[in-house]
Amino acid sequence: MTSRRVVVIGTGYVGLTTGACLASLGHRVVCADTDPGKVERLRRAEVDILEPSLPEAVRAGLDRGLLEFVGDPRDAVATADAVFLCLPTPMGVGGAADLAAVEAVADGIRDRLPDGCVVVNKSTVPVGTAERVAALLDRPDVTVVSNPEFLREGHAVHDFLHPDRIVVGAAEPDAARRVADLYAGVDAPRVLTDTAGAELTKYAANFFLAMKLSFANNLATLCERLGADIDDVVAGIGHDPRIGGAFLAPGPGWGGSCLPKDTHALLRVCEESGVEFPLLRATIETNVEHQRRLVERIAARCAGADGSLRGVRLGLLGLTFKAGTSDLRDSPALAIARRLRALGAELRAFDPALSELRPDLSDLLTVVDTPLAAVEGARACVVLTEWPDFRDLDWEAVADRLATPFVHDFRNLLDPERLDRAGLLWEGVGRSPAMAR
C-alpha cells in the first residue's frame, strides 16, 4: 500500500476515529481541531470521549510517528494528498443541516490546498454539499469527494476497520478510486458512485434504521394490547434474512447524534425537492408519540393524590443515548426526562458514564453517584439506557429504598423473575407486565 499524507479537520467521534484508523493503515495523518486544550490532551493520547479502542489507536499512531495533532490546519493541508472534513452538521432552522462549520473550513483552507489534492466530505451532509464545497473552494484543480461514515458509537474503531461497505462518491472516477485506495487493507465492498448518490446513501441508511426502530416500538404497543411478547415476535421475524433482527429492539424511542438530525434533514430535502415521503414523516411522528405514551404510563402508575406528577420523585437509571458512550446528544432518556419534568416530577439520575451534567441541564434533573442514591425515596425506578451494570444491581436494596415498588424497564434489560423475587413490580415494553398481575 502507498502511504498518503492525510489531514483530518475535526476530532470528534468521526474525525478522531478516522485519523487514528487511517494512521493504523500506514498513512501519515495530521488531525486539526480549534480547541487548543483538546489538541494538547490528544498529543498526550488523552481521549475525552468514551469510545472503546480509540485511546489505544491514538497512542499507537503517536508512537509510530504517523499521527500528530495541530490547532491550525492551514500549514498541514499545504502538503496533503487528501483532506477529510469531519465537522459537526447539527440540526438547524426548520430541520435543515447547519453547514456553517463546513463552509467556514472550506473558506479557510481554499488558498492553501496543493494542486491535485482531494477534499473529502466525511460529515453527514445534504445532497448537493459536495458541489457547494467545490464552489466555495473555487479550485478546478481540487476535487471534492463524498465518503460518508457508517460508524456506531461504542464500536467506531471496529466499524472503521471492519465496515459493511465503503461508499465513495465523486464526479471523477479517478478521484473516487484515490479515496477508496486509502482503505487498502480493509476488506469490504466498495460502492463507487457520484457525490449525490453517496450523500443520499448516508441519509437513506439512517432513515431506514430509524424506521425499523419506530416499527419495533409500534409493534411493542400492539403486543401489549394483544398479550403477545415482543421478544418472541421480533425473533420470529428477525430470522427472515429479508428483514433481519438488527434495530428491532423496542425502547424509549430513538435518538443520538445521527438519527434525529438526519431524518429531519432528509425530510427538509424532500420538502425542498417537492417529493412527498409520508413514511419518513410517520417515522419521526411515531417516535414522538411513543415517548409520550411511555410518560403517560409512568404518570398513570405514579401520580400523587392530586392525580399529577407534581413533586413526585422518580429515579432514572441511564441518561446517555445508548450504553457504551458518554454522548447525551438527542438522548431518548433526556427526551423522556423532559416530559416527566414538564409534568412536575422531581428527577434524580445515575449513569455510569457521567459524573456530572452539563450546566444547561441542571434544572432538569440531579445526577447522583450511585443507582441506590437515584432511587432513594422515589415512587418508581425508570431504566432508560441499556447499561449491563444495571442487570446486576442489588435489587433487594433497590426495593428497600423505593417508596413504591414500580420498575419501568424501557429497555427490556432486566430479568422480571429476579425483580419479582425482590418484591418489585416490573413493566417492560411490549411484554406482559408483572404490574398487571
LODO-212501 format. One record per residue (C-alpha): residue in three letters; x, y, z. Coordinates in pm, whole numbers, always signed. Example, Ala and Ser with C-alpha at 12.3 -4.5 7.8 and 13.67 -1.06 7.14 Angstrom:
# LODO-212501
res,u,v,w
Ala,+1230,-450,+780
Ser,+1367,-106,+714
# end
This chain:
# LODO-212501
res,u,v,w
Met,+0,+0,+0
Thr,+123,+352,-82
Ser,+132,+577,+223
Arg,-51,+907,+176
Arg,-39,+1241,+356
Val,-383,+1294,+507
Val,-525,+1586,+704
Val,-837,+1534,+913
Ile,-1016,+1851,+1025
Gly,-1228,+1795,+1334
Thr,-1156,+1549,+1617
Gly,-1498,+1441,+1736
Tyr,-1614,+1079,+1721
Val,-1583,+1065,+1343
Gly,-1271,+1277,+1295
Leu,-1060,+1123,+1569
Thr,-1159,+771,+1467
Thr,-1086,+848,+1102
Gly,-746,+995,+1182
Ala,-634,+721,+1420
Cys,-754,+441,+1193
Leu,-601,+586,+877
Ala,-272,+609,+1068
Ser,-313,+244,+1167
Leu,-335,+166,+794
Gly,+5,+327,+742
His,-86,+679,+629
Arg,+77,+992,+770
Val,-210,+1176,+936
Val,-244,+1523,+1085
Cys,-562,+1591,+1285
Ala,-665,+1953,+1340
Asp,-903,+2100,+1597
Thr,-985,+2456,+1702
Asp,-979,+2369,+2074
Pro,-617,+2418,+2191
Gly,-674,+2233,+2518
Lys,-809,+1933,+2333
Val,-512,+1936,+2095
Glu,-270,+1929,+2387
Arg,-455,+1641,+2552
Leu,-459,+1442,+2228
Arg,-85,+1493,+2189
Arg,-61,+1307,+2522
Ala,-303,+1040,+2392
Glu,-572,+1162,+2631
Val,-907,+1098,+2463
Asp,-1203,+1287,+2610
Ile,-1478,+1076,+2457
Leu,-1577,+729,+2572
Glu,-1503,+505,+2275
Pro,-1354,+155,+2315
Ser,-1011,+101,+2150
Leu,-984,+464,+2041
Pro,-730,+575,+2307
Glu,-513,+276,+2217
Ala,-535,+360,+1845
Val,-436,+721,+1912
Arg,-143,+615,+2130
Ala,-25,+367,+1865
Gly,-38,+633,+1593
Leu,+160,+877,+1805
Asp,+419,+615,+1899
Arg,+472,+518,+1534
Gly,+511,+881,+1432
Leu,+220,+853,+1189
Leu,-28,+1068,+1381
Glu,+0,+1425,+1503
Phe,-236,+1696,+1626
Val,-242,+2065,+1542
Gly,-470,+2361,+1601
Asp,-448,+2539,+1266
Pro,-485,+2309,+964
Arg,-362,+2555,+701
Asp,+5,+2460,+709
Ala,-79,+2090,+719
Val,-312,+2098,+418
Ala,-43,+2262,+205
Thr,+126,+1923,+159
Ala,-179,+1696,+183
Asp,-286,+1434,-66
Ala,-633,+1423,+92
Val,-816,+1647,+340
Phe,-1106,+1495,+533
Leu,-1376,+1731,+663
Cys,-1513,+1571,+981
Leu,-1713,+1863,+1113
Pro,-2041,+1899,+1302
Thr,-2354,+1943,+1092
Pro,-2619,+1993,+1362
Met,-2988,+2038,+1303
Gly,-3055,+2396,+1201
Val,-3366,+2605,+1150
Gly,-3655,+2401,+1014
Gly,-3465,+2074,+1046
Ala,-3208,+2151,+775
Ala,-2845,+2059,+836
Asp,-2635,+2354,+953
Leu,-2329,+2363,+726
Ala,-2165,+2668,+882
Ala,-1864,+2475,+1013
Val,-1806,+2300,+679
Glu,-1830,+2625,+487
Ala,-1600,+2812,+726
Val,-1329,+2548,+698
Ala,-1359,+2533,+319
Asp,-1312,+2908,+306
Gly,-1015,+2891,+542
Ile,-817,+2627,+353
Arg,-904,+2722,-4
Asp,-582,+2908,-85
Arg,-353,+2657,+90
Leu,-457,+2336,-83
Pro,-197,+2190,-321
Asp,-267,+2118,-684
Gly,-436,+1778,-723
Cys,-549,+1749,-361
Val,-875,+1569,-284
Val,-1115,+1721,-26
Val,-1332,+1453,+131
Asn,-1666,+1526,+296
Lys,-1686,+1272,+581
Ser,-1952,+1466,+769
Thr,-2316,+1379,+710
Val,-2437,+1646,+470
Pro,-2737,+1707,+241
Val,-2732,+1615,-125
Gly,-2552,+1885,-318
Thr,-2300,+1970,-45
Ala,-2001,+1839,-242
Glu,-2092,+2074,-525
Arg,-2142,+2355,-274
Val,-1799,+2297,-119
Ala,-1642,+2278,-464
Ala,-1797,+2615,-548
Leu,-1667,+2766,-222
Leu,-1318,+2634,-289
Asp,-1329,+2757,-649
Arg,-1030,+2538,-729
Pro,-1070,+2343,-1055
Asp,-750,+2156,-963
Val,-905,+2025,-639
Thr,-1173,+1752,-641
Val,-1441,+1727,-371
Val,-1541,+1371,-286
Ser,-1818,+1235,-62
Asn,-1716,+946,+167
Pro,-1989,+912,+432
Glu,-1918,+736,+760
Phe,-2123,+446,+896
Leu,-1976,+429,+1245
Arg,-2167,+321,+1553
Glu,-2070,+500,+1872
Gly,-1922,+242,+2104
His,-1796,+42,+1804
Ala,-1640,+318,+1592
Val,-1287,+178,+1561
His,-1414,-170,+1478
Asp,-1661,-32,+1225
Phe,-1393,+176,+1051
Leu,-1155,-117,+1014
His,-1425,-381,+951
Pro,-1702,-194,+766
Asp,-2002,-340,+589
Arg,-1920,-122,+288
Ile,-1713,+176,+181
Val,-1910,+434,-17
Val,-1724,+692,-223
Gly,-1889,+947,-449
Ala,-1711,+1172,-695
Ala,-1768,+1343,-1027
Glu,-1436,+1200,-1147
Pro,-1385,+821,-1124
Asp,-1011,+867,-1066
Ala,-1076,+1079,-754
Ala,-1317,+817,-620
Arg,-1056,+545,-669
Arg,-790,+755,-495
Val,-1008,+788,-185
Ala,-1110,+421,-196
Asp,-740,+329,-214
Leu,-684,+497,+123
Tyr,-870,+197,+267
Ala,-630,-57,+116
Gly,-610,-348,+357
Val,-970,-304,+471
Asp,-1182,-592,+345
Ala,-1521,-452,+245
Pro,-1726,-396,-71
Arg,-1657,-65,-245
Val,-1954,+133,-375
Leu,-1828,+396,-618
Thr,-2092,+645,-725
Asp,-2142,+1017,-782
Thr,-2149,+1266,-495
Ala,-2529,+1287,-486
Gly,-2556,+909,-460
Ala,-2306,+893,-174
Glu,-2466,+1181,+16
Leu,-2814,+1034,-17
Thr,-2693,+686,+81
Lys,-2598,+810,+428
Tyr,-2935,+976,+487
Ala,-3125,+681,+345
Ala,-2939,+436,+572
Asn,-3014,+633,+888
Phe,-3376,+685,+789
Phe,-3418,+311,+734
Leu,-3270,+234,+1077
Ala,-3496,+491,+1242
Met,-3793,+342,+1058
Lys,-3713,-7,+1193
Leu,-3694,+130,+1547
Ser,-4025,+314,+1513
Phe,-4176,-3,+1370
Ala,-4048,-205,+1667
Asn,-4189,+44,+1918
Asn,-4529,+49,+1748
Leu,-4524,-329,+1731
Ala,-4446,-339,+2104
Thr,-4758,-134,+2173
Leu,-4964,-381,+1970
Cys,-4808,-671,+2162
Glu,-4913,-514,+2491
Arg,-5271,-477,+2371
Leu,-5291,-831,+2234
Gly,-5098,-1011,+2510
Ala,-4808,-1110,+2282
Asp,-4440,-1092,+2376
Ile,-4236,-853,+2161
Asp,-3919,-1060,+2209
Asp,-4088,-1365,+2057
Val,-4235,-1165,+1769
Val,-3903,-998,+1689
Ala,-3727,-1334,+1696
Gly,-3991,-1475,+1465
Ile,-3949,-1203,+1203
Gly,-3581,-1128,+1256
His,-3467,-1469,+1136
Asp,-3602,-1377,+793
Pro,-3291,-1251,+608
Arg,-3508,-1005,+417
Ile,-3589,-834,+749
Gly,-3304,-908,+993
Gly,-3308,-867,+1367
Ala,-3092,-553,+1398
Phe,-3265,-233,+1512
Leu,-3585,-414,+1606
Ala,-3542,-384,+1984
Pro,-3812,-165,+2140
Gly,-3703,+105,+2380
Pro,-3766,+462,+2494
Gly,-3750,+591,+2137
Trp,-3455,+652,+1910
Gly,-3209,+937,+1937
Gly,-2838,+1006,+1945
Ser,-2608,+1221,+1737
Cys,-2728,+1099,+1395
Leu,-3080,+962,+1356
Pro,-3282,+1266,+1474
Lys,-3088,+1528,+1279
Asp,-3052,+1312,+969
Thr,-3419,+1216,+945
His,-3522,+1580,+987
Ala,-3262,+1692,+733
Leu,-3383,+1434,+482
Leu,-3742,+1548,+540
Arg,-3632,+1903,+465
Val,-3460,+1784,+146
Cys,-3783,+1611,+41
Glu,-3985,+1926,+104
Glu,-3742,+2141,-93
Ser,-3744,+1887,-376
Gly,-4123,+1870,-389
Val,-4122,+1498,-301
Glu,-4383,+1361,-61
Phe,-4237,+1096,+170
Pro,-4512,+1013,+421
Leu,-4322,+712,+557
Leu,-4036,+939,+667
Arg,-4271,+1183,+837
Ala,-4456,+896,+1009
Thr,-4127,+752,+1135
Ile,-4047,+1078,+1314
Glu,-4401,+1127,+1445
Thr,-4418,+769,+1571
Asn,-4105,+824,+1779
Val,-4252,+1133,+1946
Glu,-4584,+959,+2012
His,-4412,+654,+2159
Gln,-4226,+867,+2412
Arg,-4545,+1048,+2504
Arg,-4717,+714,+2566
Leu,-4436,+587,+2790
Val,-4454,+900,+3001
Glu,-4829,+861,+3031
Arg,-4770,+507,+3157
Ile,-4543,+636,+3434
Ala,-4793,+908,+3522
Ala,-5075,+654,+3546
Arg,-4874,+444,+3795
Cys,-4706,+716,+3997
Ala,-4938,+1017,+4015
Gly,-4984,+1173,+4356
Ala,-5307,+1226,+4545
Asp,-5394,+1519,+4317
Gly,-5359,+1297,+4011
Ser,-5043,+1469,+3885
Leu,-4668,+1414,+3899
Arg,-4606,+1744,+4077
Gly,-4344,+1681,+4344
Val,-4327,+1307,+4268
Arg,-3971,+1177,+4287
Leu,-3857,+936,+4016
Gly,-3521,+757,+3991
Leu,-3373,+733,+3643
Leu,-3109,+476,+3550
Gly,-2919,+582,+3240
Leu,-2904,+915,+3057
Thr,-2674,+858,+2757
Phe,-2846,+777,+2430
Lys,-2709,+423,+2445
Ala,-2473,+215,+2655
Gly,-2101,+228,+2587
Thr,-2089,+603,+2523
Ser,-2095,+925,+2722
Asp,-2290,+1102,+2447
Leu,-2607,+1286,+2553
Arg,-2691,+1435,+2214
Asp,-3063,+1389,+2144
Ser,-3074,+1111,+2401
Pro,-3419,+950,+2427
Ala,-3354,+925,+2801
Leu,-3338,+1303,+2819
Ala,-3647,+1335,+2599
Ile,-3838,+1118,+2849
Ala,-3690,+1317,+3138
Arg,-3802,+1647,+2988
Arg,-4156,+1522,+2950
Leu,-4161,+1397,+3310
Arg,-4017,+1724,+3437
Ala,-4278,+1920,+3242
Leu,-4542,+1726,+3439
Gly,-4378,+1836,+3764
Ala,-4174,+1526,+3856
Glu,-3856,+1556,+4062
Leu,-3582,+1359,+3887
Arg,-3267,+1201,+4027
Ala,-3049,+1006,+3786
Phe,-2743,+784,+3768
Asp,-2537,+696,+3462
Pro,-2206,+503,+3471
Ala,-2052,+735,+3212
Leu,-2146,+1064,+3377
Ser,-2013,+1214,+3698
Glu,-2175,+1549,+3632
Leu,-2426,+1703,+3396
Arg,-2400,+1990,+3153
Pro,-2495,+2318,+3322
Asp,-2786,+2368,+3082
Leu,-2947,+2050,+3218
Ser,-2919,+2141,+3586
Asp,-3284,+2249,+3603
Leu,-3396,+1921,+3452
Leu,-3257,+1667,+3699
Thr,-2992,+1589,+3957
Val,-2710,+1345,+3883
Val,-2607,+1125,+4177
Asp,-2314,+891,+4236
Thr,-2490,+554,+4269
Pro,-2803,+378,+4145
Leu,-2927,+344,+4504
Ala,-2899,+720,+4554
Ala,-3106,+770,+4239
Val,-3396,+557,+4363
Glu,-3388,+672,+4727
Gly,-3745,+773,+4817
Ala,-3859,+752,+4454
Arg,-4204,+638,+4356
Ala,-4057,+444,+4062
Cys,-3729,+336,+3908
Val,-3712,+403,+3532
Val,-3445,+225,+3323
Leu,-3365,+439,+3019
Thr,-3021,+322,+2896
Glu,-2920,-41,+2850
Trp,-2604,-38,+3064
Pro,-2529,-405,+3151
Asp,-2434,-296,+3505
Phe,-2800,-242,+3583
Arg,-2881,-612,+3543
Asp,-2659,-698,+3838
Leu,-2783,-436,+4084
Asp,-2881,-541,+4434
Trp,-3250,-525,+4357
Glu,-3349,-608,+4715
Ala,-3163,-292,+4819
Val,-3343,-101,+4542
Ala,-3676,-228,+4675
Asp,-3586,-109,+5026
Arg,-3520,+243,+4902
Leu,-3813,+289,+4667
Ala,-4125,+449,+4812
Thr,-4340,+223,+4591
Pro,-4217,-93,+4414
Phe,-4255,+10,+4050
Val,-3977,-52,+3794
His,-4035,+74,+3441
Asp,-3778,-105,+3226
Phe,-3793,+79,+2895
Arg,-3503,-125,+2756
Asn,-3634,-472,+2848
Leu,-3295,-513,+3012
Leu,-3385,-672,+3343
Asp,-3496,-1020,+3447
Pro,-3862,-990,+3555
Glu,-3839,-1301,+3773
Arg,-3536,-1161,+3953
Leu,-3722,-838,+4027
Asp,-4032,-1028,+4133
Arg,-3824,-1216,+4394
Ala,-3702,-880,+4520
Gly,-4062,-770,+4571
Leu,-4066,-532,+4278
Leu,-4331,-486,+4010
Trp,-4162,-485,+3670
Glu,-4302,-341,+3348
Gly,-4120,-359,+3018
Val,-4203,-255,+2663
Gly,-4412,-492,+2455
Arg,-4406,-766,+2717
Ser,-4661,-888,+2971
Pro,-4614,-666,+3276
Ala,-4580,-804,+3626
Met,-4770,-496,+3738
Ala,-5084,-628,+3574
Arg,-5097,-934,+3797
# end
